[in-house]
Amino acid sequence: MKKNCKKRVGITERLQLNQSETPIMQWYTSEGKRKCLITQYDKILGWYLVLEMDTSSISQVFQERVKSNVFFMLVALAACIVVSTSVFINCNLRIVKIENTDELTGLPNRKQFSKRYLTFLRKNRKTKKTLFMFDIDHFKDINDTYGHIFGNSVIAMVGEDLQHAIGENGIAARWGGDEFFGVLLVGVDEAKQIMEQFMDSLISEEKNESYHVTISVGISEVDEDLSMEQMVKRVDEALYHSKKNGRNQISVL
């Protein structure tokens, strides 16, 4: 019986013939396909009941589901890589911005201005350019009278008004402390007018009446044969003249 059964279904593996009325499930390979064989003995009829099931379709469905899951896993992994890369790039850009920006005014810091200065000159080689430098008059007294927090708010206000005054005409930076520096894409006369308007905005009626912010300014036309360090020294000398002659004024050198 066992040999006939194995011969009929083409089974090459060893199977256990079920002698009880409790069904037994067994797995075997026939003609290269994985199949399931369920056997049970019926005492009343004296028959061996054999149920054969081809599980290749089940395996195919399982394989398709595995492939589908792998595909979605790869898509999810790719999405994670894209998101992670984007976050990394944004964080890196944020770090670079923080390193190059003054936190009180939002202006470029001294390091960043030095990098942009030469590029600005090359880009506008055939146009007149003017450097300016100024500091806030009696800023130490402002700090001593109103406190450092108030002093920081004054610096922030000056930086904001400076950005509005310059607009698209140049680059400005916080040079350090209460000192600011920049380059304008105009000649000396027009640069002086821009700085005078800026000085007026600082002492306008919209400001707090308990104090008035004034600045001392030095300006000088850019000489492209001179290095940035030499130009800084020249405009610093012009600033010194403004402070020496009574402050709250503009000196040209």
TAUR-V180530 format. One record per backbone hydrogen bond with DSSP energy under -1.0 kcal/mol. NH is the residue of the N-H (numbers start at 0). CO is the residue of the C=O. If there is no record, write none. Layout:
# TAUR-V180530
NH CO
NH CO
This chain:
# TAUR-V180530
4 0
5 1
6 2
7 3
8 4
10 5
23 38
25 36
27 34
29 32
32 29
34 27
35 52
36 25
37 50
38 23
39 48
40 19
41 46
45 41
46 41
48 39
50 37
52 35
54 33
58 54
59 55
60 56
61 57
62 58
63 59
64 60
65 61
66 62
67 63
68 64
69 65
70 66
71 67
72 68
73 69
74 70
75 71
76 72
77 73
78 74
79 75
80 76
81 77
82 78
83 79
84 80
85 81
86 82
87 83
88 84
89 85
90 86
91 87
92 88
93 89
94 90
95 91
96 92
97 93
98 94
99 95
101 106
105 101
108 99
112 108
113 109
114 110
115 111
116 112
119 115
120 116
121 117
122 118
123 119
126 123
129 183
130 219
131 181
132 217
133 179
134 215
135 177
136 213
138 135
141 137
142 138
143 139
144 140
145 141
146 142
150 146
151 147
152 148
153 149
154 150
155 151
156 152
157 153
158 154
159 155
160 156
161 157
162 158
163 159
164 160
165 161
166 162
168 165
170 182
172 180
173 107
174 178
175 178
178 175
179 133
180 172
181 131
182 170
183 129
184 168
185 183
190 186
191 187
192 188
193 189
194 190
195 191
196 192
197 193
198 194
199 195
200 196
201 197
206 203
210 207
215 134
216 248
217 132
218 250
219 130
221 128
225 222
230 226
231 227
232 228
233 229
234 230
235 231
236 232
237 233
238 234
239 235
240 236
241 237
242 238
243 239
244 240
245 242
246 241
250 216
252 218
